Amino acid sequence: MRAGQDDDLAYSLERKAAVLTKMLPPNNMPLGQLAQEEGISQATLAKWRTEARAKGQFLPDANAGPEGWTSRDKLSAVIETASMNAAELGEYCRRRGVYPEQLGVWREACERANDWERAAASRISRETKDDKKRIKELERDLARKEKALAEAAALMILRKKAEAIWGRAGEDE
């Protein structure tokens, strides 16, 4: 055991669970405050929170309101509430400090998450097709203008040759 760190095994599972509950909304107790109150080092509390998150437990940062939750926390909340009825959902929201509307927005974002790639590919394909069409139009326009320019240059050369052979029109008069 390193100096300054608590022995993780020195705490019962019940105590650890009770302390982790204080990290949950609506309490959202900051680790520093919780460390002082419980007499457990902040490093140990951070380790417990990381371990709980790795097991899929919902533990947002204390200073983050629902809008500051990580994507993982939001997904956890959506999963936890997926099978709840209105009464259970209301209780959950009060306990966690979130609004049902927020959960609805997060649920929609989760549902759209996997569609993003397909939608993006479709959009890119459509834009590529439009770009190819535009390029073809520009190439046709350029060819038409090059042809017109070549004709104008040929006419100017013919005019100069005609002037050299017959002289300027109107000089004899």
Secondary structure in CASP SS format (residue, H / E / C, confidence):
PFRMAT SS
TARGET T0000
AUTHOR 0000-0000-0000
METHOD secondary structure of the structure
MODEL  1
M C 1.00
R C 1.00
A C 1.00
G C 1.00
Q C 1.00
D C 1.00
D C 1.00
D H 1.00
L H 1.00
A H 1.00
Y C 1.00
S C 1.00
L H 1.00
E H 1.00
R H 1.00
K H 1.00
A H 1.00
A H 1.00
V H 1.00
L H 1.00
T H 1.00
K H 1.00
M H 1.00
L C 1.00
P C 1.00
P C 1.00
N C 1.00
N C 1.00
M C 1.00
P C 1.00
L H 1.00
G H 1.00
Q H 1.00
L H 1.00
A H 1.00
Q H 1.00
E H 1.00
E H 1.00
G C 1.00
I C 1.00
S C 1.00
Q H 1.00
A H 1.00
T H 1.00
L H 1.00
A H 1.00
K H 1.00
W H 1.00
R H 1.00
T H 1.00
E H 1.00
A H 1.00
R H 1.00
A H 1.00
K C 1.00
G C 1.00
Q C 1.00
F C 1.00
L C 1.00
P C 1.00
D C 1.00
A C 1.00
N C 1.00
A C 1.00
G C 1.00
P H 1.00
E H 1.00
G H 1.00
W C 1.00
T C 1.00
S H 1.00
R H 1.00
D H 1.00
K H 1.00
L H 1.00
S H 1.00
A H 1.00
V H 1.00
I H 1.00
E H 1.00
T H 1.00
A C 1.00
S C 1.00
M C 1.00
N C 1.00
A H 1.00
A H 1.00
E H 1.00
L H 1.00
G H 1.00
E H 1.00
Y H 1.00
C H 1.00
R H 1.00
R H 1.00
R H 1.00
G C 1.00
V C 1.00
Y C 1.00
P H 1.00
E H 1.00
Q H 1.00
L H 1.00
G H 1.00
V H 1.00
W H 1.00
R H 1.00
E H 1.00
A H 1.00
C H 1.00
E H 1.00
R H 1.00
A H 1.00
N C 1.00
D H 1.00
W H 1.00
E H 1.00
R H 1.00
A H 1.00
A H 1.00
A H 1.00
S H 1.00
R H 1.00
I H 1.00
S H 1.00
R H 1.00
E H 1.00
T H 1.00
K H 1.00
D H 1.00
D H 1.00
K H 1.00
K H 1.00
R H 1.00
I H 1.00
K H 1.00
E H 1.00
L H 1.00
E H 1.00
R H 1.00
D H 1.00
L H 1.00
A H 1.00
R H 1.00
K H 1.00
E H 1.00
K H 1.00
A H 1.00
L H 1.00
A H 1.00
E H 1.00
A H 1.00
A H 1.00
A H 1.00
L H 1.00
M H 1.00
I H 1.00
L H 1.00
R H 1.00
K H 1.00
K H 1.00
A H 1.00
E H 1.00
A H 1.00
I H 1.00
W H 1.00
G C 1.00
R C 1.00
A C 1.00
G C 1.00
E C 1.00
D C 1.00
E C 1.00
END
